[in-house]
Amino acid sequence: MKVRSSVFASFILIFEVIGIALFLRGFFPVPVKSSFSSKSKLSDLPAEPLTGSAPNSSRLPQPLFKRVVIMLVDALREDFVFGPNGRMYMPYTRHVVERGSSHSFVAKARPPTVTMPRIKALTTGSIPGFIDVVMNLNSPALLEDNLIWQAKTAGKRMVFYGDDTWVRLFPKHFMEYDGTTSFFVSDYTEVDNNVTRHLDSTLKRDDWDILILHYLGLDHIGHISGPYSSLIQPKLMEMDDILKKIHSALISKEVEGSLPYLLVLCGDHGMSETGSHGGSSEPEVSTPLVLISPAFKRKAGMEKPGVVEQVDLTPTLALGLGLPISQNSVGRVIQSVLEETSLRDQLRFLHLNGHQLSCLLKDSISDYEKEVGFEQFRVAEKAHGNWMKLYLEGNTSEVLTNVGKKVLRQYLEALAAMSAALSKQLGKYDMYSMIAGMVFVFQLLLVLLLAMPEALSGAAAVDLPILSALLSLPFYLLCLLLASVHVLVCTSAESSCYFCSLSWGLVFTAVAFSSAMFCILVSIATRRLSLGAKIHGKSPLRSSEVDWSLSELDVLLLAGTVGHTLSLAASSFVEEEHQAWYFLLNTLCLTVFQDVCRKYFREKRGSGDDEEHILPSKDRHPSAHPKAEIFSEKWLALATPPFTLLCCRLLRSLNQTGVQWAHIPDVGHWLNSSEHKVVLSLLSAFCLVLIYFLVQRRCSWVSKVALALGLLGVYSYRAAVGNVLFPWHHSGQTMSKGTVEARFVYVFVLGILFSGTKDLLRSQIITADAKLKSRGLWEIYSGLVLLVSLLFRAHNLPVLCCCLLIQTLMAQFIWKKLHYDAAQTTIMHYWFGQAFFYFQGNSNNIATVDISVGFVGLESYIEAPAIFLTALSTYAGPLLWACHLVCYLSSERDR
């Protein structure tokens, strides 16, 4: 059955997406949540345990705090407070931590370390899933049980200033609020001033119970210039002054005999070594948690802060304010906060927390009774009842105190075990769905690779043996086998599988599709191998049919692509995927070098000369080449693969990426240090000049002028934001946002894109001029290069420079001279594009996404341009190589 290449490609793309979606559905586990749609109520709380009589009343201890102020500093790393520089960065906070009435902890945040999931964790006590990273862009109202809803229901008056994510998550919950956008990372001053300007008036008032402040400036500085920027210390000192102001105001309002206040200093997540966040590295997940209240003992010196989970703050605040714990909370109350209360109250607090966790455990795990934590809680609850009986009988001996402390330890062990069991649920993958998705993707990939020569041939059609596959005996046997496996897996699976929850109609369709694809795959492979054998057996001349004889390069490209796909089944290979691409690219360069040596040294001189005359260089006169020119082309072709290897080795040292070695200092860090700004300036200027000479060759004179002015604007923008220097630039000159300079470049980008699009349309509509079409495509490509050079950080300009240089050399001396076909050239472009994605400093860790580029030339947050610019900068490597492929193939249509 003949199928057009476009239809075949669309079919493959659609089912690849379905296979990937099925894999991701199994890979990202669903967060642990209670099956009850209602929220916790005070009336639902369990009775206080009591042995030997009717249950005691649902007595609740008195709230611990009258007022709570939560000061959340976005991207506050624990070493900013507790580290060696803590006394310099935040002197007052360190004084309170060392000598004041406070408790200090390192709160561990679970990935994804992005603001919206972290706010959900702090307010619900649950551990959000990775889907919340996407929801972070447009946070919907939070409907599940949470601390803010409980406080509002209890009549607590809440005031909020800061990140407007809170306002979107909790609409109509705050008595007074003022939200600021969190996405405009270029602003790190006004975004905090908009919060602080409300403080003086709010702290003087008595009409609120909970005050929440969310400061964004530190996070924005991290995105712009990293955790070691000169801007970090002034910002942390500003935060320290604000904490001092709040603490002083709360002390002055303290009334003897009333409940004390609680001041909480915390971070939603940390900051990586590059200033971003989202991943699971230690600096990203470790945040400080400082609880300040006159209810706590005054410290005598600096103590090593304990380690708690970030979600532990939720039940602690709920019980401290006399509220029910959220149903989906997996946190456990911080016991040191309860130390100054009576033993009976401490046991009651822990009992309430344990009851909530045991209910969630029943909802989440089918065999919950086998869990160690559940059994420990039942034992502790029974011992608590015995202790209560002795307590109510008036026993005041030391034995009662010792028994109570033993019960307390039992409760703490039970809470730790149940919390760990619930958190562990997030690590249980749906393996069946993952394997089914991988099988779909792998089958489609092999079919695509085997059919690629036909799809890219002049006929532009693929012969798929669909009918013969559906009528074959192996198809029906495979259907029966896969259906049996499905029944076996779904009846014996301990946990629920998404694939098992689908209707039998969908399952049978998937089984039939997988069986048919396998039969088609075998049929195509058999046909290709037999065709190759016939060609080699009959004649050495080129057949009119598709030649399926595999060269060493074909084997490498096929094995490398398939091997890389298989490697993604292991998480360690995903984390260090760049290593696989670096290895494949180095091997490719060596294989190409072998092909070049074979062409120029092993082939007959006569045939080599003929080919040189048949395929003259594009920019030369069609007359015969001088011998010296042919000789120089030969040595340039020989030098191209080693030069490419050298460029790749240098680029690897520019940006450390991945997980294992991302913390190691690299050349990029060295260039970005203030001591080497002159070196970075010279390097940037050289790269921009080289970019111009590499790109301008195929542009019209108008586009050449626009490109030159645009690249000058790029350097001016980097000088304006303080990355590089002009000769007349003064060291004390203040930095600007570079908005005018960036918009100056945007004008020339649009001009070049317009010129290229005009030529492209003219070649398609007015006149069928292949030369005009090729020029239009190259001009669009040059406009894209100019835009990327604006978005790339100054130290990454060598990446763009090497990209263009390798493209030019490979196109001129390798792909054209060695007569590589479209399939080989396409896969090589794909490999180079993937490798350059990692040369930029990217990885599969979300923390390496540089969101600051989304605001180049913008004065406020505008969603569409910000997302477009961020995506373009992140995937610039693969995009540039894909665009170059289109331009190159269009200019080689005669082949």
N, C-alpha and C positions, 0 to 999 in steps of 0.2 A: 504494500500500500504506500503510494507516494504521498508525502506530506511536505508542504512548503516549509522552507527553513524558518520563516517568521512564525508560522503556526507551531512548529516543533519547539522553537525556543520559548514561546508563550506557555505551551503545555508544561515544559520542564520547569519553568520559573514558578508557575502556580503551585505545582505539586512539591517543589522544593520548599516553598514557604509553608505549606501544610505540614510537611515532615519536620521542619525546624520548629514550628509552633507546637507540635506534639512533643518533641524533645524538650522544649523549654517548659511545657506544662508539667513534665515529670521532674525536670531539673530544679525548678524553683518551687519548693514546698509551700503549701498553703499555711499561713500563720495560724497558730493555736488560738481558737476562739470558742467561747461558750455557745451552746446551742440555744440558750434562752434569749429571746429577743428583748425581754424587759430588762431594766437596769436594777442594780442592787438598791434595797431600801432598808432603812433602820428597823422596820418592823419584821424584816426577814432574817435578822441576825439571830444566831443560835443562842440558846440559854447557857448560862455559866454552868460548867460541869459540877455536879454534886452527887456523891454516892450515897445510896441507902435511903433516899426519899424522893419526893417529886422534884422535877427539875427546878432549879432556881430561876428567878425572873431574868429576862434579857437585859441584865444590868450592863450599862456601858460606863467605863471610867470617864471622869471629867476630861474635856479637851485639854491638851497640854499648852496650847498657844492661843492667844486672843487675836493677834495680827501676824500675818506672814508677808514678807517682801521677798520675791524671787528675782534676783538679778542674774539674768542669763546672758553671758558674753559669748557670742557666736565664735566658734573655732578657738576657744580658750584651751590651750594645751596644759597638761598638768605641770610640765617643767617651767612654764611661765610663772607659776606660783610657788611650787615646791622645789624647783631646780636651783642650781648654783646662782643664777641671775635673779632669783625671786626677790631678794632684798633690794635689788637695784630697780627692778621693773615695778614691783608693787610693795613698797615698804610698809604701808599701814596694814595691808592684808597679812603680810608675813608677821607683823607684830601681834596681830590678833590671833593668828594661827599658833604662834609660839607662846604667848603670854595671856591671851584673852580667854573668855568663857566660850569655847568653841570646840567643835569636832571636825576633823579634817579627814578626807578620804580621797582616794583615786577611784573615780567612777568609770567603769568600763562600759563603753557604748558598743552595741552590736552593729556590724555592717548591715545595710548600707549606711555609712556615716554622712548622711545628707540631712538638711535641716528639717524638712517636713516629717520624715519617718522618726527622727529623734524627738520632735515635739510630741508626736503620737505616743512614743515610748514613755516619755516623761509624764504624760497625762493619763494614759490608759494602763501603763504597767506591762503592756504586751510587747512582743518583739515583731515589728513590722517586717513585711516581705520586700523583696527587691522590686516588685511592681510599684511600690511607693516611690521609687526613684523617678519613674515617669510621672506619677501623680504630683510630684514635687513642683512641677511647672505650673500646675493649675489645681490647687488643693481644693477638693470639695468639702462640704460640711462633714464633720466627724459624727457619725450616728451611734457608734458603739459606746458602751458605758465608759465614762471618763471622770477624772477628778473635777474638771471645770463644771460639768453638768451637775455632779453631786453637790458642789459648793453652791451653785445657783439655786438648786432645789432646796437646800438647807437655809436659804435666805442670806447667804454670804454676799456682801457687796464687793464686786471686783472691778479693778481699774487696770487697764493695760496700755502700754506705750511701746512701740517698736515694730518688729517685723510683722507685716500685714498677713503672714501665713496664719497667725493666731486668729485674726479676725475672720478669715475665710473658713478655718476649721471650726470656730465657735461663734457663729453669727448670733447676735442678740443675747449673748451671755454676759457681756461686760457693761457695767453701769456707765463707764466712760472709757473711750479708747482713741488712740491716734496711731494709725498704721503707716509704716514706710515700706516701700518696695525693697525686696532683698536682692533683686537681680541686677541692679545698676551698680556693678562692682567698681566702677571708676570713682565713685563717690565714697569716701571714708570719713568725711568731716560732717557734712550736713545731716547725713543719715543718723548720726549719734546725737548731734545738737537738737534734732527734732524730738528726741526722747528726753534729754536732760532739761530742756526748757520748761517742761511740765513739773519738774521735781519739787522746786521750792514751794509752789502753791499746794501741791498734792500732799506733801509731808506735813504741812501745817494743819491740814484738815483731819477731822475724826470720822468722816462719813464713809470710810471704806474698811474692809477686813483683809482683803488680799490685793497686793500690788505686784504686778508682773512687768518687768522691764527687759526687753530683748535688744541688746546692742549688736549692731552688724559691722561696725567699722573695722574691727580687728580681722574678721573674715575677709573683707574686701581688700585689705592691705595684703593678706596672705595670697589671694588670687593675683594681685598685681605684681608683687615683688618678693614673695616668699617669707618664711619665718625668721630670716636673718637680716631683714631689711632695716635700714636706719629709721623707718617709720614705726617699727614695732614698739620700741621703748616709750616714745611719747604717747602712743595710744594706750599702752598698759598703765602708764602713770595717770592718764586721764581717767581710766576705769577705776584705778585705786582711789583717786580723789572723790569720785562719785560714791564708791562704797563707804568712804569715810563720812561723807555728807549724810548718807542714809543712816548709817550707824549712830551718828551723833544725834540726828533728829529723833530716832527711835528711843535712845537713852533719855533724851529730854522729855519725852512723852510718857515715860514709864511711871506708873502710879503704884505705890506700895499696896499690897493686898490683892491686886488684880492679876490676871493671867499674864505671863510674860509674852514678849514678841519673839519671832523667829526670822532671822535674816539668812537667806540662802544665796550663796555665790556658786554658780555652776557654769559649765559649757555644754552645748548640745553635742559637740563632737570636737575632735582635735584638728590638727593641721599637719599634712605630710611635709617631708623635707623640701618639696617644691612649692609648698603653700596651698595645695589643693586638699580635697578630702573626698570621701566616698568609699574608700577601700578599708582594708583591715590591718594596716600596719600599726605598730605600737603607738607612734605619735598621733595617729588619727583616732584611735579608740580610747586613749587615756585622757580623761578630763578631770579637772579638780572639782571637788564638792566640799564646800566649807559651810558648816552650819553654825551660826552665831546666835546665842541667846543667853540671858542671865539665868536661865534654868539649868545651864550646864556648869560644871566645876571649872574654876579658873586653872589654867595650865601653869606649870612651873618652868617649862622649857620646850624646845622643839622635839616633837615625837614623830616617828616615821608614820606617815598616813596609812591607814588601813585600806584595803581594796574591797570595793563593793560593786555590784552591778548598777548601772544607771537606772534600771527599772525599780530598784529597791527604794528610790525616793518616793515613788507613787504611794505605796501602802504606808510609808512613814508619815507623809504629809496628811494622808486621809485620816489615820488614827490620831495624829496630833491635832487635827481640827475637829475631831469628833464626827467624822463622816464614814460611810461604808466604803470598803475597798472595792474598786472596779472589778467587775466579774472576770474580765480577761487578763487581769494582772498576774504575771508570773514572778513578781518581785517579793521579797521578804523584808519585813520591817527591820530597820537598822537598830540593833539592840542597844547600842550605846546612847541613843537618844532617850531611851526609857530608864536609864540607870537611876535617875533621881526620883523616880516614882516608887510607890509601895510595891512589895513583891506580889500582892494580889492583883494590882493593876497591870504589872508586867506580864503575869501569866495570862490575864484576860486579853491583853493586846495580842500576845502570841497565839492564843487560842482562836481569836477572830481571824487572824491572818492564815492560820493553819486550816480552818474550816473553809475559807474562800479557796485556797489552793487545792484542797481535797475535792471540792465540788467541781473545779475546773479539770482536775485529773480524771474524775468520773466521766466527764463529757468528752474528753480528748483521747483517752486510752481505753480500749475495750476490756482488757484484762488488768484494770487498775488495781485490783486487790492484790496482785502479785508484786506490785511496786513496793520497794523497801520503805520509801518515804511515807506511803499511805499507812502501812502497818505500824511504823514508828509513831505516826500521829495518833492512831487509835490507842496505842499503849500510853502515850503521853497524856491523852485526854482522860483516860481512865485514872492514871496517877494524879492528874489535876483534880478529879472528882474526890479522890481520897483525901488529898491535901485540903480541899475546901471544907470537907466534913470536919476535919480536925480544927481548921481555922474558925469555923462558925461555932464550934463547941467551946471556944475561948482558950484553946491551947496556945501558950506563949513560950513554950520551951525552945531550946536551941535545936532540938530534933526537928521541929516544924520548919525552922529556917533552912536546915540542911536538906530536908525533903523537898522544900519549895525550890531550892537552887538546883537540885537534881532534876526536877520536873522541867525547870527552865531550860536546862541543857538538852533534855529529851526533845522539847519543842523546837529548839534551834536546829538540832540535827534533822528532825523531821522536815522542817521548813526548807533547809538546804537541799535535802534529797528530793522533795517534791518539786521545788523550783528547778533543779537540775534536770529532772525527768521531763518536765514540761518544755524546757528550753531545748532539750535533746530532740524533741519532736520535729524541730525545724531542720535537723540534719538528716531526716529520713526521706530519701528520694523515691519517687515513683519509678523504679527501675524498668518495669514493663513498658510504660509509656516512652521512656527514654530509648529503650532498645528498638521499639517499633518505629519511632521517629528516625533513629539512626539508619535502620534498614531501608526505609523509604529514601532518605537522602543519598545513601551510598549507591543504591540501585540506579537512581536517576543520574547521579554523577557519572557512573560507568557508561550508561547509555549515551550520555552527552559526549563523553570523550571518544567513544567508538564511532559515533555518528558525525563528529566534527568535520572530518575531511569532506564528506558528502555535503554537509550543510554549508560549508564555505567554498564549495566548488562553483563553477560557472552555472550549472543547472539550478543551484540554490534549492535543492529538494533532497529529502531523506526518504529512503525506502525502508519502512518499518514493517516487519512481518507480523502484523497484529492478528490477522485472521488465522494464519497457520498456528500461531501461539495459542489462541483461544480454543482451537479444535484439537490440540495435541493431548495425548494421555498424561504427560508430566504436569500439565496445567491442573487437571482435575485431582491428580494425586497430591500435588502441593496444596491445593485448597483444602483437601481433607486433613492433611498433616497440620497445617497452620490453624485450622478450626479446632482440631484436637488439642493443640498446644494452648490455644486461647481458653478453652474450657478448663484444662488442667490448671493453668495459672490462676484463673479467676476463682476457682473453687478451693484452692489451697493457699491463696495469698493471705498473710497475716494482717496486712494493712490494706486500706482501700486503694484501688488503682483506677485512675481516670479512664483508661481504655476499657476496663471492665464495666464501667458505669454507662457506656454507650449502648444504644439499641442494637439488636441483632442485625438489623438492616445495614446500619453503618459499619458494623464489624465485618459482615460478609463482604460488603463493598471493598473495604480495606484489604481483606484477605485475598479477594479475587484480583485486585489491582497489583498487590505485591507478587502474587503467583504469575500473573501475566507479564509483569516487568522482568521477572527472572527468566521466563521462557524467551522473551524478546531479546534479552541481553545475551543469552547463550546462542541464540540463532544468529545475531549480528556478529558475535565474536567468531563463530564457526565459519560464517561466510567470508569474513575478512581474512582469516588465516588461510582458508583454502584458496582465496584469490591471490594472496601473496605467494603461496606455494606454486600456483600456476604460472605467475609472472616470472618467478625465478627459474622455473623448470623449462619454460618455452623459449624465452628470448631475453637477452640483456637489454633490448631496446625498450623505451618507454611505451607502455601500453596505453591504448585509448581509454581504458577503464581507469578507475581510481587506483593508484599505486599504493598498496598497503605494506610495503617493505619498510621495516623499522630500522632507523639508524641509531647510533649510540645516543644522539641527542633526543630522538623520539622516546627511547626507553627511559632516559633520565627524566624528561618532562612528564611522561605518564606515571612512572614509579614515584617521582617526587610529589606530584599532585595527589595521587591516591594515598601515599604514605603520610603526607601531611594531614589529610582528612581523617585517616585512622588515628593519628596521634592525638586528635582533639577529644578522643574518648577518655583520656587521662587528664586529671585536673592539673598535674604538675606540668604537662606539656602545654596546657592552656595558659598557665601563669607565665611560663618562659617560652611562649610561642616564637618570640623574636629570634631565639637561638636556632630554631628549626629553619627559619627563613634565611638567616645569615649563612647557615651551612649549605642550604640548597643553592643560594646565589653564588657562593664561592665555587661550588661544584659545577654550576652552569658556566661560569667564566672559564674554568679549566677545560671543560668540554668544548666550548667555542674556540678556545685557543688551539685545541687539537685539530678542529676543523680548519682553522686558518693555516696551520702548519701543513696539513694534508693538501690544501688547495695550492699553496705557493711553493711547496718543496717536493711533493710526491707526485703531483700531476705532471703531465707532459707540458713542456714549456709552450709548445705550439697551441694547444687547446686553451691554455691560460691566456695567451696573447689574444686569441680570438674572442674570448669572453670579455676581455678588457675593452676591445673595440666595439663589441656588440652593445655593451652597457656603459656608455660614457657617463661621466659624472654630470649631475643636473646643472651645475653652474659653469661648466666648461663649454668651449666651442666644440661642435661636433667633428672637428677635424681629428686626425690621428694624434694619439698621445705621444709626446716625446718619451724616450726611454727613461730619462731621469725622473719624469713625473710618475711613470708606472712603478719605478723602483721606490719612490717615496711613498706611494699609496700602499705598496706591499708592506713596508715597514710600519706605516701608521696602522694598518690592519693588524699586524702582529702585536703592536704596542697597546691596542685598545683593550683586550681582556686583562692584561696585567695592570694597566692604568685603572680599569674598573675595580679590580681587586684592591688596589691601593686606596681608592676613594672610599670603598665600603669599609675598609679597616679604620680609616680616619674618622668616618662618620659614626662608627660604633663607639669610639672614644668620646664623641661629642656629647651624647646623652645616654646615661645609664638608665635602663628601663627594666621591666619585669617586676619580680617580687624579691628574689633572693639577694640581688646586688644593687637594687635601686638606691640604696642609701650611700653607696660608695661615691666619693667626689669624682666628678668628671670634668672634661674640658669646658663644658657649658658653665658649670659653677665657677671655674677659674676665670672665664671671660666676663662673667656678670659681676665679679667682685669690683668694688670701687677702685682698687689699686690698678686694675688692668683696663680701665675704661678707654684709654688711648689706644690700646691694642685692639679692643673691640671696635672702636670707631674706624680705624684703618682697615680692619678686616671687612667691616660692613660696606665701606666705600668701594673697596676692591671688588667685592661680590656683586654689588649693584652695577658697576661698570661692566663686569664680565657677563652678567645677565642681559644687559642691553645688547652687547655684541652677539650673543648667542641667539637672541630672539628676533632681532630687527631684520635679519637677512631676508625673510620672506614677506615683510610688511610693505605697504605703500609708504611713500615719503611722509604723508600726513600722520599715519600711525607711528612712524619712526620718531617724529617730533613729539607726539603725544606721549610715547613710551619714555623718551628721555626726560621730559618734564615730570612725568609721573614718578619715575624712579628718584628724581631729585626731591620730589615731595615726600617720598618714603623716608629718605634720610632726614629730611627736615622734621617729619613727624617723630622719628626716634630721638632726634635731638631735643625736641620740645618736651617729650615725656621723660627726658633725663637718661636714656639708655646709652646714647653716644654723644660726642662733642663736636661742635663747630670750632674752627680755629679761634674765633672771637668770643667763644662761649666762656663765661665767668663761672668759677666753681660755686660761688655763693648765690647764683641766680636761681630763683624759685622755679619749680617745675610747673607745667601747665598740663591740661588734658590732651593737648594736640588736636583739638576738634577741628580747627580751621585747616590745618595741614592735611589731616585725613580726608576731609571733604574735598580739598584741592585734588587729591589723588583719585577720589571717587569720580570726579568729573572726567578725568582722562581715561579711567577704566571704562566708563559708559561710552565715551567717544570712540575708543578703539573697538569695543563690542558692537557699537552701531555701525561703524565702517565695515567690519567683517560680516555682520548680518546682511548689510546692504549688498555686498558683493556676492554673498551666498544666494540671496533671493534673486539677484539679477541672473546668475548662472542657471537657476532652476526655471525661472519664469520667462525672462526676455530672450536670452541666448544660451544655448547649450555649450558653454565654454568651460572645459575641464580646468584650464589654467586659472580662470577667474574663481571657480568654485574652490580650488585648492588654496588660493590666496585668501579667500574669505574664511576658510576653516583655520588657517594658520594665524590670521589676525584675531579671531575669537580666542584662540589658544594663547596668544600673546597678551590679550586683555586679562585672561584668567591668571597668567603668570604675574602680571603687575598687581592684581588684587591679592594674590597669595603672598607676594613680597611685602605688602603692607601689613598683612595679618601676622606673618611670622615674627617671632621675637628676634632681636638683632643677632643673637648668637646662633640662630637657626638658619640664617641666610646662606651659610655654606652648604646646607642640605639642599636648598633650592638650586644653588649654583651647580653642585655636583650632579643633581638630577638632570638639568638641562645639558650639561656637558656630556654625560654618559649617553643621553638620548641622541645628541648630535653625532657622536662618534660611532655609536652602534648602527644608526640609520645609514651613515655615509659609507662605513667600511666593513660592516658585518652583515646586516640583514640583506642589503642590496647586493653586495659582492658575492656572498655565499649562497644566494638564491634561496633563502629560507622561505617556506610557504606561509600562507596566512595563518594556519593553525599554530605552527611553531612560533611565529612572531607574536601571536595573541597570547599564548601561554607565557612566553618570556616577559611580555609587558605586565602580565598579571603578577608574576613573581617579583619583578622589580618594584611594582606598585606596593605590594605587601611589605617588602623589605623597607621601602622608604617611609611607610607608615610608622615603623618602629624607629627608623633613623631620626624621625622628628622628636622622639622622646615619648611617644605614645605607648600604651600597653593595653591589655584587656582589663586593666583596673580602671574603674570610673574616675579615680582620683587624678589620673593624668590628663583628663580633659581640661583644657585651659579656657575657662568661660570668660576671662577678661577680654579676649579678642572679640567677643560678641558686642562690645560697646565702643569699638574703635570708631570715632567720628560721631558718636551719639551723645547727646546731653541729658537724656533721660531713658528709662527702660521702655523699649518698643519691642514687643514679643517677636514678631515675624523676622525683622532684620537681625535681631540678637541670635535667634536660633539658626538662621541661615549662615551668618558669619562664623559662629562657633562650629557648626558642622563642616563648613568649607575648610576652615583652618585645620580641624582634626583629621579630616580625610583628604587633605591636599595631595599627599603622595600618591595614593591609588587613583585619585581623580586626574591628576596631571598625566600620569602614565596612560590612563584610559583615553584621555583626549588626544594625546600624542599618537596612540594607536589609530584612532579614527583619521587623524590628519595624514599619517604616514600611509595607511592603506589607500586613502583617497588619491594620494599623489602617485601610487604605484598601480593604478588600474590597468595600465597596458600590460602588466605581468599577470 
